[in-house]
Amino acid sequence: MPLLKNGRLMDDVWAHVGDGHELSPGGCFTVSLGRFLSEHDMLLARNEAVGVRLEPADDPALLGDHLDRLHLIEVNFPKYTNGRGYSIAQLLRRRLGYVGEMRAVGHVLRDQLGYMVRAGFDAMTYDSETPEADFIAANGEFSEVYQATADGRETVFEKRWNKRTGEAVP
């Protein structure tokens, strides 16, 4: 699947290793939260890029002690109607302070890209049948936002208040 990262198309060097499958001797890989929690000492001792794939029902707080050692967190969107991945992203960025790469995987639609960036995602994999230009253009479709965001953008209400009064929003 193609990878869109920071508004540019890139090659994906990461592979997801399912539960019960052997890890390759090298390379960048992600594993499930359950596998990471049960094998984290061995995985982190490998001196390789290690990541975790979170499913919608997973609790990201379980990664709290290991966030500084993870190179990638993938958040799976099994259906486009399942929005729990946005909450996971917000928790990881705003409450738990994760600063590494966070990637949306699974059923990622063009219409969701702006929301995903605002929630804190750096990268997304998407269906290869969608034209690349559509995904790149989706990042800049909306210049203003109404809700608070994990990417630090100022909302229209904050901008309006600041211009009118010259003061910061309370």
Secondary structure, 3 states (H helix, E strand, C coil): CCEEECCEEECCCEEECCCCCCCCCCCEEEEEHHHHHHHHHHHHCCCCCEEEEECCCCCHHHHHHHHHHCCEEEEEECCCCCCHHHHHHHHHHHHCCCCCEEEEEECCCHHHHHHHHHHCCCEEECCCCCCHHHHHHHCCCCCCCCCCCCCCCCCHHHHHHHHHHCCCCC
